[in-house]
Amino acid sequence: MGCMRIADVQDDIDHELVSAEKIHAIIEHAAAQASEDYRGKDPLLVAVLKGAVNTLASFSQALSIPCQIDFMSLSSYGSGTVSSGTVTIRQDLSTDVRGRHILIVEDIVDSGRTLAWLVEELKRRGAASVEIFALLEKPARREVDVDVKYKGLEIPDEFVVGFGLDYDERYRNLDSIAVLKPAVYQGEQA
């Protein structure tokens, strides 16, 4: 029994950036803090599909308080690796957020545009509060200021995959986060 590891896709990976153990330590730490902050508040965890699914599953299991979970599917990338800046809702929440304490669980904050849009949208819908947990942040790519309450790890401006993060729907099931070799995606950026 096992999961997909870097050795299974070694030809495509430059190097491991964040080990599975480090990922789980970051999540455990943030979940312990969130459990205290949200005790008695019945938080609604919101994840944006598909990238944040792994992070949401691990984060929700690490919480020591009851919570609810819901998903949205948003698009700002089209088929490329660079955000278009326009957010489109592909799948909306099934939960009414009015009066709810929302904790957005995010895999990575890149430009911040989509996340800033989501925070404002949830507030517009009447959420009592909206906070963010981000496993990873790329400060070098930030275009819009986003207040991340529960911070994970800042990473360099490299193309990363694994633990939910993908390139062309591949590598999401890696148990760690790795830097993809430019040769794998260079045809798109040429």
N, C-alpha and C positions, 0 to 999 in steps of 0.2 A: 504494500500500500504506500502511496506517496502522492506528491503533487508535482506539477511541472516546475523544474528548477532551471537555473541558467545553463547548466551543463546540457540540458535537453535542446537548447536553441543557441548553443555557443557560437555558431557561425554568424549569427545576427547581432550578438551582444558585444559591445565594447568592454564594459565592466559593470559590476554590481555597484550601485550607488547607496542603497539602503537595504540592509539585511532583513530577513523575515523577523528576526528577534528584535531588531531596532524598531520596526514598524509596530510590533505588538507592544513594546514598551511605551512608545509615544501614545498609542491608543489607550492603553491602561491608565496612563497618567492623566490624560485629558478627560477620560470617562470618570475617573475618581473625582476630579474637580467639578465636572458637570453634575454628577450625582449629588454632591453637596449643594450646588447652586440651584438645582431644580427640584430638590426634595419637597414633596407636597404640591407640586405645580403641574403634574400630569403633562410633561412635555410631548410635543409632536416632533419627531425626527423626520426631516425632509431630505431626501437625496435626489440628485439629478442623475437620471439614467444615461448611460450604462456605467460610466466610469466609477461612480461613488458606491456601487453596490458592495464591493468587498469591504471598503472602509466602513460603510453603514452596518454591515453584518457584524463585523468585529467590534465596532464601537457600541452597538446596542447590547451585545452580549457582555460587554465589560461594565455596563452600567449596573449600579446596585439599587436602582429605583424603577418603578413601572414607567413605561413609555408607550407611545403609539408610533407607527411608522407609516410614511406615505412617500410617493415618488412623483417626480415630474420628468418629462423628457423635453429638453430644450435644445435648440440648435442655434449656433452662431458661427459654425465652421463650414457648413456645406460639405464639400468632399475634400477640402484641402487641409493643410496643417496650420493655416493662419486664419484667425477669426475675422469674419466679415463685419462684425460690429452690430448686426441686426439680430435681435433675439426672436425666435419663433417658438411657440409652444406646440410641441408635437403630441404630448400627453399631459393632461392637467391632473392636479391632485384630486383625490376622491373624497377628501376631508374638508369640511368648512373650517377655515382657520380663524374666524372671528372669535376674539377673546382668548385665543390659545397662545401658549408660550412655544415658539418655534425655535428649534435648533437645527440649522442646516448643517448636514454632514457632507463635507466636500473632500474629494481626493486630492485636487490640486487647484491652487489659485494662480492663474497665469496673468492675463491682462487685467482681470478683475471686472471686465464689462458685464459678462453674463451674471456673475454673482451679485454685483451691485444692482443690476436690473431685478433679480429675483428678490433681494432684500426689500427693495421699494415696492415691488408687486405684492409681496406678502403683507407689508404694512398697509398698503392701499386696500387690501382685502379685510383689514381690521384685526390683524394679529396683535395680541397684547404685548408681545416682545419678539424680536428676531435676533438671534445670535448665530455665530458660525464656528464650527470646528473644521479646520483644514489640516489634513495630514501633511501636505506639502505646500510650499509657496515658492514662486519664482520671482523675487523682487526685481530682477533685471528686466522682466517683461511687463511689469505693472504699468497700466495706463490710467486706471481708475482706482482711487483710494477706497479700500474696503476694510472695515474694522473686523478683524478676526479675533474673537475673544479667546478661543482655545487654539493656540498655535502648535503646530507640529514641528516640521523641520524646513528650514530654508535650503533650497538647492540651487546650484548654478543653472545657467540658461543652456541646458542640454535637452535633447529629445529623450524623454524617459518613458519606459513601458513597465508593465507588471503591476500586480495587486490592483487590478481594475483598469489601469491605464493601457491604452492600446495604440497600435498603428494599424490602420486598415482592418480593424476588428480582431487583430491577432495580439498575442502576448498578455491578454488580460489575466490569464490564469497562472502567471508566474507567481511564486510565493514571496518574491522580493521585488525591489524596484531597481531597474537597470537602465543604463544608457544604451540606446540603440545605435548601431554602427551607421554612420551617414550613408554608406553605400546601399543600405536597405531602402532608404527613402529619398535618395538624392535625385532620382529621375523626376520627382514631383517638383523639386525646388530649382531645377535647372532653368 
